[in-house]
Amino acid sequence: MLDRQIDFETARQVHTVLVLHFLEGLKQSEIAKRLNLSTSKVNRLIAQGRRLGMVKIEIESQFQQLVDLETALVSATSLSDAIVTPTVSGNPDTTLQQVGRAAASRLLATIRDGDIIAITGGKAISALVDNLNADRPFDVTVVPLTGGVQGKYFTDVNHLATRLAERLGGRAMLMHAPLFAETRAQRDMLFQVASVREVFDLARRATVALVGIGSIEPSGSSYYDLNPLPGKDRQHLMETGVVGEFLAHLIHEDGQVAAYATNACLVALAPGDPIRHAQVIGIAAGPEKVRPIDAVLNGGYISSLVIDEATATSVIEQKKGNDHAA
């Protein structure tokens, strides 16, 4: 019902302008010319129509289901935001590339000149770098969160840091240390090396952290590209309640770091370190990542998550199952 303060003729004029603008797509200047009005008058009539509740906009999208999943993830966890991409059935590589593309867009919408970006290695981080196309150079510094493992393009965090910096137009600080030291004492010594300490100090001041989330299931896990454990040890990990890895640290379902010998030899920041100062964006795809993602969420290690639809659905179901069990 129209406000009594508006007369019928004005209401009719408002209606005509709204139809021409919102339904027929005419510009305000075109409406003004057709109705012999000033452009400012047309603008006032449109504003009046909005105030009177005569304009209702509904958006229907094939992506609404993805948006609903994003909302559900945020509601069920401590995440501040989530991005869900379609899952390409039967094609995990394409699915991962789509997640990487979405993560690249999320990064470009987040960073500002002067930022420090800290990253891990991993296939998901590599997918982000592959799909990153900045419209302008950014004055940023990219630093590793862990020591490096050479051999594969996605395990070499220095390689990924360099490529990310190049694509953004920034600079990279490299980590001159391996991911695994031979002993805890050697790890402690490496942490005191000036070049290593400088990189980790920068990582702790990061404004954005890009982190992969790793599976430790014996088949297809990239964790064993970092730490080539024999088959019996891989199975033993799962039997002791380890469900995944984060920053190369093995973690339990509740997100706690496992008391496992290799964790004590890691040249890497601990899972809780980066979250103090950064937006920590987790990036993952695939059914084998469901339990690791759940563990990382339980630990509160990430503030944002980029994930595919099928994996997001399973993570939410996992959360509901945990709630019912509790």
N, C-alpha and C positions, 0 to 999 in steps of 0.2 A: 504494500500500500504506500502511495506517495505521501510525503510530508505535506500537511495542510498549508504550509507556508509557500509552496510552489504551485503556481497556477497551471491549468491544463495546457495552455499554449507553450509555456516554457518547458513543461514535461515532454510535450511532443517534440519540441526542438532538441532537447537533450537526447531523446530516443533516436531521432534521425541521425544526429551526430555520432552517437555510439554505434549504430548499425553501419554507417559509412566507414568509421574508423576500425572497429574490431572485426566486423564480418566481411566487409568489402575490401579492407586493407588500404584505404586511402590515407594519405598523409594529411596532417592538420592543415597545411597550406592548400592542398587540393580541395578539402572540405570547405574551407573558407571561400575559395573561388566559386565553387558550385552553389553554395547557399548565400553568397554575397554577404559574408561576415568577415570580421577581422580574424587573423590567426589567434590573437590573444583571447577573443571571444570564444572561439572553438575550444581552446585550451581550458577556459573556465567552465564551459559546458561539460567537457569530459570529466574534469575534476568534480563537478557537481553531481554527475551521474555516479561516480564512484562513491561519493559521500552518501548518496541516497540508496546505495545497495543495488543499483541497476546493472552493475557489472559483476559477473561471476565467472571466474576462469577455472576451468578444469583441464588437467593435463593427463592424457592417457599415453602410456609408453610401454613398449615391449620389455623395458628394463625395470618395470615396477617391482617385479619379483626380486631382482637384485637389490634394489633400494630397501625392500622389506627385510632382506637378509642382513643388510648393513645395520639397519635399525635394531634387529634382534641381537646381533653380535654385541653392539654397544650396550644394550639393555642387560645382557646376560653376563657382562664382564666389566672390567675397569677401564676398557678402551675409551679413548676420547673420540675416536672415529674409526671407520672401517671402509674399505673399498672392495667390492666383490665384482669379479669379471665372469663372463660365461665360461663354462667348462666345455671343451671340444671333445665329445665322446670318442674314445679310442685313439686320441692323439695328445698324449701328455706334453709333448714338446711344444705344440701350438698353444696349448693351454698355458704353459709356463711363459711363453713369449707374450701372451695377452696380459698375464699378471705383471710381467716386467714392464710392458708398455704403460699400464695403469700406474705402476709404482714410479716410473719416470715422470709421468704427468704430475703425480702427487709431489714429487721432489721439486719440480720446477715451480709449482704453485707455493712452495714452502720457503725456499731459500732466498736469502737477500745478500747483497754485497757485504763482505766482511765475515761471512759465516765460516765456521769450521764444520766439515762433514766427515764423520767417522764411519768406516765401513768394515764389514767382515768379508771373507771370501764366500764362495758358494755359487751354485748354478742360478739361483734366483737373483742374486746381486749381478751376476754376469748378464742375465736377461734384461735387467734394468739398464745397465750400461749400453747394451746392444741397441736398445730402443730409445735412447736419450738423444733428443735433437733440440738444443736450446736456440731460441730466436736471437739471443744476444749473449755476449760473454759475461760471466759472473766472476767477480773478484772474491773467490773462495779458496780455502785450503782443504785438501782431502788427505785424511790420515787413516792408517789401518788401526783396527781395534785388537788385532792379534799379530803374532809372528807369522811368517810365511811358509808355505809348502810349495816347492816348485814341482813341475812335472805336468800339470794340467792347467789349462787356461783359467778354470774357475777356482782352483785351490791357491793360486798365487795372488795373495791379497795386494802385494805391491803392484803387480800388473794391472789389477782391477782399479786400484787407486789412481794409477797413472792414466789409464784410459778415461776414467770418470773425470779427472781434472782436465784432461785435454778436451773432452766433449763440452765441458762447462766453460772453458777458457780460463780456468784457474791454475793452481799449482798443487803438486803432491809432495808430501813428506813421506819417505819410505822407511820401512821397518827393517833394519839390518840385524835380524835375529830369526832363528827358526821358530816354528810353532811349539815344538816339543824339545825341551832340554833333556839331557840324559839323566839328571838327578834334580831333586828339589834345590839342593845347594847351588847347582849350576844355574837353575832358573833364577834364584835370588840374585846371583852375581850378574846375570844378564840384565835384570831390572835396574841395576845400578850403573850400567854402561850409559854414558852421557847421551849418545844418539838414540838409544832405546827409551830412556827416561823422558827425553824431550818429546818423542812421538806420543807416548802414553799420557804425558801431561797435557798435550794439545787435545788428545782424544777425550780426556776428562772434561775439557772445556767446550766440547762440541755443542753446536746448536741443533744439529740433526745427526742422528745415527741410523744407518741403513744396515739391517741385520737379517741374515738368513736364519732359518730354523731347521735343524737337521734331524733326520731319522737315524735310528741305529739298528733297524731291522736288517738282518743279514743280507737279504737280497736287495740290491739297488741302492744301498745307502752310500752317500758320498763321504760320510764320516770316515770310512775305511780308506778313502783316498788320502785323508789327512793322517790317519793312524792305522797302518796296515796290520791289525791284529789277526792272529790265526782264527780259524773257524770256531774252535772250541771256546775261545775267549769271547767271541762275538755272541755266542749262545749264552755264555755265562753272564754277560752284561744284562741281557733281558731277564734272566732268572733272578738276578739280584734287584730287580725293580727299576732299572734304568729304562727310561722311555724315549729319550732324545738327547740332543745336544744343542747348546746355545753358547755362542762365543767359544766354541770348541769344548766347553765344559759339559760333561755328562750330568744329566739331571733326572730326578725322580718325578713321579706323577704330580706331586705337590709343588713342584718347581724348585725344590731344594737341590743344591749341588751335591752330587754323590761323593761319598768318601772312597773314591777310586784312585788308585795310585797314579794313573796318568794325569788326573786333574791337578795333582800337586806339582807336575813338571811343565805345566802350560805357561808359555810366554804370551799372555793375553790378559786383558782386563777381566775382572770377575763379572758375572752377569748383572749384579746390582750397580756397578760403577757408573755406566754411561747415563742411566735414567735420571740421575740427579740434575743434570743440566740440559739434556737434549730432548727433542721430540724423537722418540725411538720408534722407527717404522720397521715392523716385521714384514717379511715378504716370503710367501710360501705357496706351494700348489701340490696337489696330489694326495691320494688317500693315505699313503704312508706317513703323512705329516700331521694327521689328526691328533694323535696322542701327544706328539711333541709340542704342537701348538697349544693344546690344552694345558700342558705342563708349564709352558712359558707364560700363559695367561694366569695360571694359578700363582706363579711367582711374581706377577706384576712387573715383568721385565720390559714390556713394550707399551707404548701409548697409542699406537696406530697399527693397523693390520691390512695388508693387501693380499687377497686370497681369491681362489676361484670358487664358483658356485657350489659344486659338489662337495668340496672340502669344507666350505663354510657351513653347509647344511649338516654335515657330519659332526663338525665342532659343536654346533648348537645342540644337536642330539646328545653328544657326549656330555655337555654341560647339564642338560636336563636329566640324564641318567645319573650323574654325580649328585645332583640335588635330591633325587628320589632315594638314592642309596643312603644319603645323610639323614 
